[in-house]
Amino acid sequence: MRRAPLSSPGWRGAGWEDHRVIRDATPADAPQLYRICLLTGDAGRDASALHADPDLLGEVYVGPYLNVEPAVAGVAIDGSGAALGYVLGTPDTTAFLAACEERWWPALRDRYPLDPGGRHRTPADQSLVELLHAPHAPDAALVASHPAHLHIDLLPEAQGQGLGRALIDWLLTGLAERGARGVHLGVDPRNTSAVAFYERLGFTRWASDPGTVTLVRRLG
């Protein structure tokens, strides 16, 4: 069951106005959330210069959570309704990936056919197209013990004031309500502040490699 809009006491106590809330995200939020994804898509920094297609990053990393079940998606908005950040996840990674393979990736593959040489795309766009044609499979042991996963992004002006913690709390509550007993996520190792943020919230390192730091946390 989708939850009603709410605001977090921790967030209110960090200097934000009371009328700013976290609510369920919907497909109608896609333009704003895709923009945030792009503005934070380079290890937390603006990735606009890396992508000729400004929507492709959002189509890969945001769109599925707004359109495919099982998913939980929240957006933090200000008093005007403008999005400040979002948090996305699923209580069942295996089921979600199977649903994406059936209902999300096929249409994107038609829109973004493989171009082995990447002649008409930036390297970053080419990597995304290759990814959507061959999504990464998560580690089986990781998914068995921590079946949920999440993503979060905040605009720079919304960082450092408690909103990130509020969004994570909002999502973890939703995942636990849906029966998830553990959650995982991957972080670009260049984003050391994000790794430290998750560790302060009780996440621990599952594994590290040159491309990703994997963190986990038990739920319930």
Residue pairs with C-beta under 8 A, 6 or more apart in sequence:
2 24
3 24
3 174
4 23
5 21
5 22
5 23
5 24
6 21
6 22
6 23
6 170
7 18
7 20
7 21
7 22
7 166
8 22
8 162
8 165
8 166
8 169
8 170
10 162
10 165
10 166
10 169
11 20
11 22
11 161
11 162
11 163
11 165
11 166
12 18
13 162
14 161
14 162
14 163
15 161
15 162
16 161
16 162
16 163
17 78
17 79
19 79
20 76
20 77
20 78
20 79
20 84
21 76
21 77
22 74
22 75
22 76
22 77
22 166
22 167
22 170
23 74
23 75
23 77
24 73
24 74
24 75
25 33
25 65
25 66
25 73
25 74
25 75
25 86
25 88
26 66
26 73
27 66
27 67
29 66
29 75
29 83
29 86
30 58
30 62
30 63
30 66
32 75
32 82
32 83
33 58
33 62
33 66
33 75
33 83
33 86
34 54
34 55
34 57
34 58
34 59
34 62
34 63
35 54
35 58
36 83
36 85
36 86
36 153
36 154
36 155
37 57
37 58
37 61
37 62
37 153
38 46
38 47
38 48
38 51
38 54
38 57
38 58
39 46
39 47
39 48
39 155
39 156
40 46
40 47
40 153
40 154
40 155
40 156
41 47
41 50
41 51
41 57
41 61
42 50
43 188
43 190
43 191
44 188
44 191
44 193
44 194
47 57
47 124
48 54
50 122
50 123
50 124
51 57
51 122
51 124
51 125
52 121
52 122
52 125
53 121
53 125
56 112
56 125
56 128
56 129
57 128
59 108
59 132
60 108
60 128
60 131
60 132
61 151
62 86
62 88
62 151
63 104
64 71
64 96
64 100
64 104
65 71
65 72
65 73
65 88
65 89
65 90
65 151
66 73
67 103
67 104
68 96
68 99
68 100
68 103
68 104
69 96
69 99
70 90
70 91
70 92
70 95
70 96
70 99
70 178
71 88
71 89
71 90
71 96
72 88
72 89
72 90
72 91
72 171
72 174
72 175
72 178
73 86
73 87
73 88
73 89
74 86
74 87
74 88
74 167
74 170
74 171
74 174
75 83
75 85
75 86
76 83
76 84
76 85
76 86
76 154
76 158
76 163
76 166
76 167
77 83
77 84
78 84
84 154
84 155
84 157
84 158
84 163
85 152
85 153
85 154
85 155
85 158
85 163
85 164
85 167
86 152
86 153
86 167
87 150
87 151
87 152
87 167
87 168
87 170
87 171
88 150
88 151
88 152
88 171
89 148
89 149
89 150
89 151
89 171
89 174
89 175
89 183
90 96
90 148
90 149
90 175
91 147
91 148
91 175
91 178
91 179
91 180
92 147
92 148
92 180
93 138
93 143
93 147
93 148
93 149
93 184
94 143
94 147
97 135
97 137
97 138
100 135
101 135
105 132
105 133
105 135
108 132
109 132
109 133
112 129
112 132
113 129
114 129
114 130
114 133
115 121
115 126
115 129
118 125
118 126
121 129
138 149
138 184
139 207
139 214
142 184
142 206
142 207
142 214
142 216
143 184
145 182
145 216
146 181
146 182
146 183
146 184
146 206
146 216
146 217
146 218
147 180
147 181
147 182
148 175
148 180
148 182
148 183
148 184
148 219
149 183
149 184
149 185
150 168
150 171
150 175
150 183
150 185
151 185
152 164
152 167
152 168
152 171
154 163
154 164
154 167
164 197
165 201
168 201
172 183
172 217
172 219
175 183
175 219
176 219
176 220
180 219
181 218
181 219
181 220
182 216
182 217
182 218
182 219
183 216
183 217
183 219
184 206
184 214
184 215
184 216
184 217
185 198
185 203
185 214
185 215
186 212
186 213
186 214
186 215
187 194
187 195
187 198
187 212
187 213
187 214
187 215
188 194
188 211
188 212
188 213
189 195
189 208
189 210
189 211
189 212
189 213
195 213
195 215
198 215
199 205
199 215
201 217
202 217
203 215
203 216
203 217
204 215
204 216
204 217
205 213
205 214
205 215
205 216
206 214
206 215
206 216
207 213
207 214
208 214
